[in-house]
């Protein structure tokens, strides 16, 4: 997979096959974020290309204290004319009354030729995700992704491995936090 890197800017994947990127990705590790529960586990993202062929439906899920927390949004290319895998993601918050749009960067820094592993970041280097099609990743591949992240200027000591169950839980197998309490708690780092 070709990667474009200019000066101190991060290298991003060129020519991402969006259709192959769709589907479920399990979070193997990430930088902790205020918008995810600290005790979250079985975190995953499911991407589905919408009918317009340019917009992606995003479903992010995590399990916290036995409940399924989720948020839905959309993703789209930051520059439709570019071949770079620089996307924007948009979620509406709070999830129980979606009125405020929150937009962030989603840059695919690396994806293997078989679209089984991915390294995703953003230009400020405040967020980083290691994703895999399976709930677990081989240690050798994980270490290779760590090296790629270091090459892009990330402090990989901040990475937190995400506990994953095998087999993973089904989306409707646990009660859902429909009141958005997790979202309010996340504002206070809980």
N, C-alpha and C positions, 0 to 999 in steps of 0.2 A: 504494500500500500504506500503510495507516494505521500510524502509529508513536505509541506512548504514552511520554511523558516527564514525570516528576514531579520538580521541584526539581533537584538535582544528579545524580539517578539517570539512567543511560543510557536513551535511548529504544530500545524494542524493537518489533518488528513485531507488530501485532495481527491476528488472523485468518489466521495462516499456513496455507496450503493444504498440509497435510503430504503428501498424495498427489502434488502437483505438485513438491514439494521433493525427493522420492525420486529415486534415480538417481545418476549419477556427477558429482562436482564435482572440478575440478582446482584445486590450490592455486597461485594466482598469486603471492601474497606472504604472509608471516607473520612474527610475532615469533619469533625463535629460541627453542626450548624444549629443556630437557635431555632430553626423551623422544623427540626426533627426531635422527637422525644429522646432524652439521654439514654433511656433503657430500651430503645427500639431494637427489635430483632426481626429476622425474616424480611428485611427491607428489600423491596423490588420495585422495578418500573416496568410498565407494559406500554409499548408504543404501537399505534395503529395508524396507518396512512389513511387519511380521509379521502372522500371522493374527488376532491379538487386536485389530488396528486401532489399538493405542495404543503399541506398542513397536516401535522401529526397530532393525534389525540394522545395525551399523556395521562397515565394513571399511576401515581406513586402510592405505594402501600407500605405500612410497617405495623408490627404488632407490639403493643405496650400494655403491660399489666393484664394480659389475656384478651385485650380488645384490639380490633382491627381499626387503625387510623388510616385515612387516605385523603388525597386531594387530587383533583382532576384539572387538567389544563391543556394547553396547546403549545406546539413548537413549530417553528418555521425558519427558513434560511434568513440570516441577518441581511444578506445581499443576494437576492435571487439570481443575479447575473454572475456571481462568483462560483468557482469550483471548490472553494474551501468549505470544510465541515464546521462552519461557525453558525450556530443556530441561536435563536432567541426562544426562551420558554416563558409562557405567560400563565399565571395562576391568579385566581380571584380569591381574596381573603376578606373576612374570615370564611372558612369553608362552609359553615352552616348558614351564612348570609352573604354570598359572594358579590361584593359590591366594589371592592378596591382592587384594581389590576396591579399585579406585581410582575415585572418583567426582569428576567435574568439572562446571563450568557450561558451557553452550553456548547463548549468547543470539544469536538472529538479529536483528541491528541494522538490517539493510536487505536487501531482495530486490526486484529490479525486477519490473514487472508481468508479464513473460514468464518469470520464474524462470530467467534466464540468468546473473545476477550476484548475489553475496551478500556481505555484510559480517557477520562473526561475531566475537563477543567474549565477555567475561565480566565480572562486576561489579567485580573488582579492577583491571581494565585491564592485566593482566599478559600476556594472550594476545589476539592479533588475527589473523584470517585474511581474506584476499580470495580469494573462490572464483569460478570460472567454469565453465560447462558445456563450454567449449572449452579447449584447452591454452594459448591466448593471448587477451589482452584488448586492446581498442582503448585507446590512450593516454588519450583523452578520458574514457572511462568509468573507467579506473583513477584518473585525477586526481579525478574526481567522488567516487569511493569514499574516496580519501584525505581529501578535504574533509569527508565525512560522519564519518570516523573522528576527525578533529581536533575537530569539533563535539561529539563524545561524550567528549572529554578524553584521547584517545590521543596519544602522542608518536610520530607516524608516521616519524620519523627512525630508529626501531628496526626498521622493516619491512625484511625481506630478501626480494628477489625469488627465487622458486623456479624453477630451470631446468626447462623442459619440452621434451620431444622432440615432433616432429610428423612422422609419426604417433606417438602414445604407445605405449609397450611393452605387450605383452599380459601378463596376470598370470602365465602359466606359461612365458613366453618366457625367463626368466632363472632361474638357480639361486636357491633360497630359503635364507635363513639360518634353519635349523631348530634351531640350538643356542641362539639368543637372544643371541649374542655382541654384537650391536648394542645390545641393551638394557643389558647390563652396561657397555659403553663409554659409553653415553649418561649413565650415572650420574656419570661422570668428565669429561663435557663433550667427548668425542671425536667 
